[in-house]
Amino acid sequence: MNVVDAILTRRSIRKFTGQVISDKQLNLLLKAGFQAPSAHNLQPWHFIVVKEKKNLEELADNHQYAKMLPQAGCGIIVCGDANKETRVGFLVEDCSAAIQNILLAAHGIGLGAVWCGIYPNTDRASAFSRILKLPENIIPVGLIAVGYPNEEKTAQDRFDNTKIHYETW
Ligand SMILES: Cc1cc2nc3c(=O)[nH]c(=O)nc-3n(C[C@H](O)[C@H](O)[C@H](O)COP(=O)(O)O)c2cc1C
C-alpha cells in the first residue's frame, strides 16, 4: 500500500482476532516510530512493548478506553524523555508523530491499531508510570493497541472546505 492510500484509509481498529503479531512485524512498527520527525531532531521517544497477557490486562484495568488491549495481544507505550524537551510541548508533539507513524505502518502491513491517549490525563499517566516502572523523567504519552483486525472499517472522507483558509483566515 502506498503512503497516501494508507493515510486516506487508516481507521482505528478496536476488535482483534487474538493472534499476536510477529517480532518481524513489531520491529517494522518500531522502526516506523523511530523515523518520525522531532523538534531539533532530539528523538525523545522510548517505546515500551507489552505482550504478556497479565500485563496487558493490568494496563487495560487502568485505562477506561483501552479495554481492547488484551485481545489485541500487543501494546506499545510511546513515552518521551522530559530531559530531552527543550521547550514545553515538543515532547508530546514528537511522540505523537511517532505514534501516527506506527499507526500508519500497522495499517500498511494489514494490521489493525488504535491510539489510546495517556497524556494529559495525569491519573492515567501515574498509573502507567507505576505499572511500567518508568523513571521520573519518562512521560507516557500514548498507548497503541495493535494486532490482527477482527472488524472492517471503511475510509471516511473528512475533507472540509470550510476549514481551509488561503493566505489569511
Ligand atoms: C490523542 C488521542 C487519544 C485517543 N484515545 C483513544 C482511547 O483512549 N481509546 C480509543 O478507543 N480511541 C482513542 N483514540 C482514537 C480516536 O477515537 C479516533 O482516532 C477517532 O475517533 C477517529 O477515528 P479513526 O481513527 O477511525 O479515523 C484517540 C485518538 C487520539 C488522537
The ligand as an ORCA input file, in Angstrom:
! r2SCAN-3c Opt
* xyz 0 1
  C      -4.893     11.755     21.386
  C      -5.838     10.636     21.051
  C      -6.354      9.866     22.060
  C      -7.213      8.799     21.758
  N      -7.630      7.987     22.772
  C      -8.389      6.896     22.482
  C      -8.711      5.962     23.508
  O      -8.327      6.126     24.665
  N      -9.429      4.864     23.170
  C      -9.867      4.648     21.882
  O     -10.524      3.625     21.651
  N      -9.572      5.526     20.882
  C      -8.832      6.632     21.142
  N      -8.442      7.472     20.134
  C      -8.854      7.200     18.744
  C      -9.951      8.168     18.279
  O     -11.153      7.887     18.947
  C     -10.101      8.041     16.758
  O      -8.878      8.344     16.130
  C     -11.190      8.933     16.196
  O     -12.459      8.529     16.665
  C     -11.220      8.944     14.669
  O     -11.429      7.642     14.170
  P     -10.373      6.889     13.210
  O      -9.080      6.741     13.981
  O     -11.019      5.570     12.908
  O     -10.162      7.719     11.996
  C      -7.596      8.541     20.417
  C      -7.054      9.343     19.401
  C      -6.174     10.349     19.706
  C      -5.569     11.153     18.583
*
